[in-house]
Amino acid sequence: MATRKMTFTLPESLATRLAKRIPSRNRSRYVSDAIAARLNDRERQLAKSCEAANANADVARIERDMDALPDTMTPARRRG
């Protein structure tokens, strides 16, 4: 797997906790796993929100109204 080196700034207290609990040779993997888990959680939350919105009758009505609009847009007028 390709890797990419990045630099982050952490609050001192968090950096100290990380340094005390995770050996230096394991920190990149630990941080990578933590970020992946957090991003996965956010993606699951987004999917749940989309499912809830798609099940909402008001949202369905708005989508039907939007679908009825023409696909073309008039270019904005330039102010001069």
N, C-alpha and C positions, 0 to 999 in steps of 0.2 A: 504494500500500500504506500502510495506517495505521502510524504509528510510536508508540513510547512511550519517554519519557525515563526512564532509570534511573540510579541511582548505585551504584557498586561501589568497594570498597576492594581495592587490589592491594598486594602486597609491594613495597617500594621498588625492589628490584633489577629486578623484572618491569616496573614502571612506567617505569623508566629505559630498559630495553631497548626497550619499546614506543615511547617518545618519540623515541629515537635512530633507530629503523629505519622507523617509519611516520609520514609527514607528518600533521600535525594534521587536515587536511581529509579524510584517509582513515581515521582511527582508528575511527570508528563502524562503517563498513562492514567493516573488518578484524576488529573484535571480534565483530560480528554473524555474519560468515562463520565465524569460529573456533567460536563457540558452536553454530551450526547444525551444523557438521561433527561436533563432539563429541557433541551430542544424537543425531544420525543414527547415529553409531557405537554409542552405548548402546542405541538402539532395535534395531539389527541384532543386537547381542549378546543382548538380551532375546528377540528372535524365535528366535535359534538355541537358546537355553536352553529355550524353550517347545517347540520342535520336538524337542529331545533328550528332554525330559521326556515328551512325548506318545508317543514311540517306546519308552519304557521299560515293560516288562511289569508291574513292580511298581506304577508309577503308574497304569496302566490298571486293575489290580485294585483299588487304593484308590478310584479314581473309580467303579467299578462298585459297590463297597461303599457309597460315599457316596450314589450314586443310589438305592440300595435303602432309604435312610432316609426316613421320612415328611417331607413338606414343612412340616408345622406344628410349631411349637415351643411348649412350655409356658412361660407367663410366669414370670419369676423371682419368687420369694417375697420380700416386703419384710420386712426385719428391723426390729423395732420395739423 
